[in-house]
Amino acid sequence: VIEQQLDAIINRWQLLSGLPEHTPAQIDTKKQRFQEFSQSQDAWTLAEIAAMPIAQFYIEKTHFNKHKLMTDAEYRRYLTGQQTAQGLGVGEALAIAETKRFFHWFLEFPEIMARGGFDCILGNPPYLGGKKLSGTHGDAFLSWLKLAYYPAGGLSDLVVYFVRRMAQLIKLNGFFSLISTNTIAQGDSRAGGIGYLCDHDFSIVYANKSVRWPGRAVLDVSLVAVHNGPWSQHRFLNEVRVTNISPLLTSEDLETPPFCLTENINRSFIGSVILGTGFLLDIVEASRLIASNPRNRNVLQPYLSGADLNADPEQRPKRLAINFRDWELEVAKNYPECFSLVETLVKPHREKVNRAVYRERWWQYGEKCTRLYETIKGKNRVLVVARTSKTVAFVFVPSSHVFSEATVIFNVDQYCDFAVYQSTLHNVWAWKYASTLKADLRYGPTDVAETFPRPICEINEIISLQVETIGNVYHEHRRALMLQLWLGLTDIYNLFHTRELTPERVAKVSKKPIEEAQAGYHGLLELRHLHVELDNAVRDAYGWQDLDLGHDFHEVETLAENDRIRYTISPAARKEVLKRLLAENHRRAAEQAA
């Protein structure tokens, strides 16, 4: 195995060394020097040692494999030369290295690494959402990444690990520059990637935060260039000269980020990852199963997707889901008609996935979210928002659904909670700290809901009643408006934010006669009025009566360039709200720490 690896390394080195600008003498010298190194005991030992720590993640932790596993102490003895690398563990590590194609830069490019690294790296790394990493590449791969590139964790995009690797490979005063998804400046991806680098003497010298991809894909990307070391020359942000570029890809210094608050723990959840469309049935098929065996009602539940939530005027699920919960196989088999469908349609797909638990428990959802359903048990309704949307519209729905991973569920059922989360004060917090997908906000419980310092309405009975009342009036007025125009949340809020709103515009979108559209037009104007009242009530719950929110049509810089006008609070108020909310988060975090 080692001979094959070194032969491949030598061949690649020879190709690199044979570029036209090198003289024959230079080529011969480089070949000779590298071949001498490759054939030395040092190179063999390095190849073995380099494979050992990574291979441990891929060796199954079983009794049968215990002699192949290596402790940290044993590895360090090999690393320091106290002990010669030998035995089953070494052989297994090398075999896995060959199978998985481990790539070691210091073996591939020893002369470059010896002088400190590359001068410059340019890249367009792959993108893959953090939660999809283990499903696509396996638990072992993700576990190794989390150890090698701490504090980047399981929610970081794959591009983050490429950023961290590039930073390791460039020399002092070198550069790397890349095309990335705009998640590079958001949430966990920012903290584990360019945020970490900026805390360790790297400098962002160029950034364009949002550029529409020129190809067919509907995608916004970020362009970023990073320097290894302090930087005192010009920097350019969105083609404008600035003195500083923060990990948020803004010219402002990065403030201390918000902390998760214990008062928000177990309050919001991402829905179930079913991992298999074979679990889903249309209404006709589900009705047939129930007619054939009424007991099937026990395992058939309405399945609410993000599209159902935002597009359907009544938020009605269009499909039902077979749900065997966390039951053992023998229990699931008590529903033979449903079990047969899952066995036929889900099991073959699950057998191909990388994660062992998904393969072994193929009749259950990939992520069952047991805690979610335990928490909302006993409630008639829960508050839900689509995980990916530009509207960030909250609505109450029955708690009896299976909620898809495209939804975020709050275990609350009071109108005062609805008012707080639907308010613009919460909306600006979400756009500040959530990630984005294309031009839409990607709502995350950890980044947004758990850090958001909710007003404690209960401390003032009058304020609490005002927030509860306006939340009730707003929610029910909006619900009636959706039914009247037969439009979903997305269409309602598109009209809500239309500056030149007319009855004719409402008629065109709703396909209603002009008489009905006229009533809908006045209903939308009333919804704007109610939204101002709702925002002011939530503001007052914080005790910020001195803050003029300045509702009107304003440009919101965080949105796509061709869609920035919103009926919302003023830019000055937006900035002040964020400042006060962050201060309140830090105050409460300090209290809980104490």
Buried (B, 14 or more C-beta within 10 A) or exposed (E): BBEEBBEEBBEEBBEBBEEEEBEEEEBEEBBEBBBEBBEEEEBBBBBBBBBBBBBBBBBEEEEEEEEBBBEEEBBEBBBEEEEEBEEEBBBBBBBBBBEBEBEBBEBBBBEBBEEBBBEEBEBEBEBBBBBEBBBBBBBBBBBBBBEBBEEBBEBBBBBBBBBBBBBEBBBEEBBBBBBBBBBBBBBBBBBBBBBBBBEEEBBBBBBBBBBBEEEEEEBBBBBBBBBBEEBEEEBBBBEEEBEBBBBBBBBEEBEEBBBBBEEBEEBBBBBBBBBBEBBBBEEEBBEEBBEEEEBBEEBBBBBBBBBBBBBBBEBEBBBBBBBBEEBEEEEBBEBEBBBEBBBEBBBEBBEEBBBEEBEEBBBBBBBBBEEBBEBBEEBEBBBBBBBBBBBBBBBBBEBEBBBBBBBBBBBBBBBBBBBBBBBBBBBBBBBBBBBBBBBBBBBBBBBBBBBBBBBEBEEBEEBBEBBBBBBBBBBEBBBEBBEBBBBBBBBBBBBBBBEEBEBEBBBEBBEBEEEBBBBBBEBBEBBBEBBBBBBBBBBBBBEBEEBEBEBEEBEBEBBBEEEEBBBBBBEEBBEBBBEBBBEBBBEBBEEEEE
